């Protein structure tokens, strides 16, 4: 029982665990990983630029962007009839820290 308590003491708060799970789920599709990689490289772009990058319909790309936005990875600003997307660097850093913490969590 003592090792179980040690393990639980090393876990993040429930909110952090839920956020981490949601972020992992958002990265669970290759198209979304490609979008994150693309935005990291170019800083910001319009939805149409991402549609041109991926072999997917505009509506499908929009669904992927919504998933990434809901998970906090990206932000979108409406610019007239278009939306410009950029990576939320602080959320990406938070995700990296959570992965690192998972790697350093105590073994049972």
C-alpha positions as CSV (number, residue, x, y, z in Angstrom):
1,X,0.0,0.0,0.0
2,X,2.9,2.3,0.7
3,X,4.1,2.2,-2.9
4,X,0.6,3.0,-4.2
5,X,0.5,6.2,-2.0
6,X,4.0,7.2,-3.3
7,X,2.7,6.8,-6.8
8,X,-0.5,8.8,-6.2
9,X,1.5,11.6,-4.4
10,X,3.6,12.0,-7.6
11,X,0.6,12.4,-9.9
12,X,-0.5,15.8,-11.1
13,X,-3.8,17.4,-9.9
14,X,-6.9,15.9,-11.5
15,X,-7.3,19.1,-13.6
16,X,-3.8,18.7,-15.0
17,X,-4.3,15.0,-15.7
18,X,-7.5,15.8,-17.6
19,X,-5.8,18.6,-19.6
20,X,-2.9,16.3,-20.4
21,X,-5.3,13.6,-21.6
22,X,-7.2,16.1,-23.8
23,X,-4.0,17.4,-25.3
24,X,-2.8,13.8,-26.0
25,X,-6.1,13.1,-27.6
26,X,-5.9,16.2,-29.8
27,X,-2.5,15.0,-31.0
28,X,-3.9,11.6,-31.8
29,X,-4.3,12.2,-35.5
30,X,-1.5,12.6,-38.0
31,X,-3.1,15.6,-39.6
32,X,-3.3,17.5,-36.3
33,X,0.4,16.7,-35.6
34,X,1.2,18.1,-39.1
35,X,-0.8,21.2,-38.4
36,X,1.1,21.8,-35.1
37,X,4.5,21.2,-36.9
38,X,3.5,23.6,-39.7
39,X,2.4,26.4,-37.3
40,X,5.5,26.0,-35.3
41,X,7.6,26.5,-38.4
42,X,5.7,29.4,-40.0
43,X,4.3,31.2,-36.9
44,X,0.8,31.9,-38.2
45,X,-1.3,31.3,-41.3
46,X,-4.8,31.3,-42.7
47,X,-7.0,28.2,-42.7
48,X,-6.8,28.1,-46.5
49,X,-3.0,27.7,-46.3
50,X,-3.4,24.6,-44.1
51,X,-6.0,23.2,-46.5
52,X,-3.5,23.6,-49.3
53,X,-0.9,21.8,-47.2
54,X,-3.0,18.7,-46.4
55,X,-4.7,16.3,-48.7
56,X,-8.0,16.9,-46.9
57,X,-11.3,18.8,-47.6
58,X,-11.6,22.2,-46.1
59,X,-14.4,21.0,-43.7
60,X,-12.1,18.2,-42.4
61,X,-9.2,20.7,-41.8
62,X,-11.6,23.0,-40.0
63,X,-12.6,20.1,-37.7
64,X,-9.0,19.3,-37.0
65,X,-8.3,23.0,-36.2
66,X,-11.3,23.1,-33.9
67,X,-10.0,20.1,-32.0
68,X,-6.5,21.7,-31.6
69,X,-8.1,25.0,-30.5
70,X,-10.3,23.2,-28.0
71,X,-7.2,21.5,-26.5
72,X,-5.5,24.9,-26.3
73,X,-2.7,24.2,-28.8
74,X,-3.7,26.9,-31.2
75,X,-5.5,30.3,-31.3
76,X,-7.5,31.7,-34.1
77,X,-8.3,35.3,-35.0
78,X,-11.0,36.3,-37.4
79,X,-9.7,38.5,-40.1
80,X,-12.6,39.5,-42.3
81,X,-14.1,36.4,-43.8
82,X,-11.0,34.3,-42.9
83,X,-9.5,33.0,-39.7
84,X,-5.7,33.3,-39.0
85,X,-4.3,30.5,-36.8
86,X,-1.2,30.5,-34.6
87,X,0.4,28.1,-32.1
88,X,-0.1,28.9,-28.5
89,X,3.5,28.5,-27.5
90,X,2.7,28.5,-23.7
91,X,0.4,25.5,-24.1
92,X,2.9,23.6,-26.2
93,X,5.5,24.3,-23.5
94,X,3.1,23.2,-20.8
95,X,2.5,19.9,-22.8
96,X,6.2,19.4,-23.0
97,X,6.6,19.9,-19.2
98,X,3.7,17.4,-18.6
99,X,5.4,14.8,-20.8
100,X,8.7,15.4,-18.9
101,X,6.9,15.1,-15.6
102,X,5.4,11.8,-16.7
103,X,8.8,10.6,-17.6
104,X,10.1,11.5,-14.2
105,X,7.2,10.1,-12.2
106,X,8.1,7.6,-9.5
107,X,8.1,3.9,-10.4
108,X,5.9,1.5,-8.4
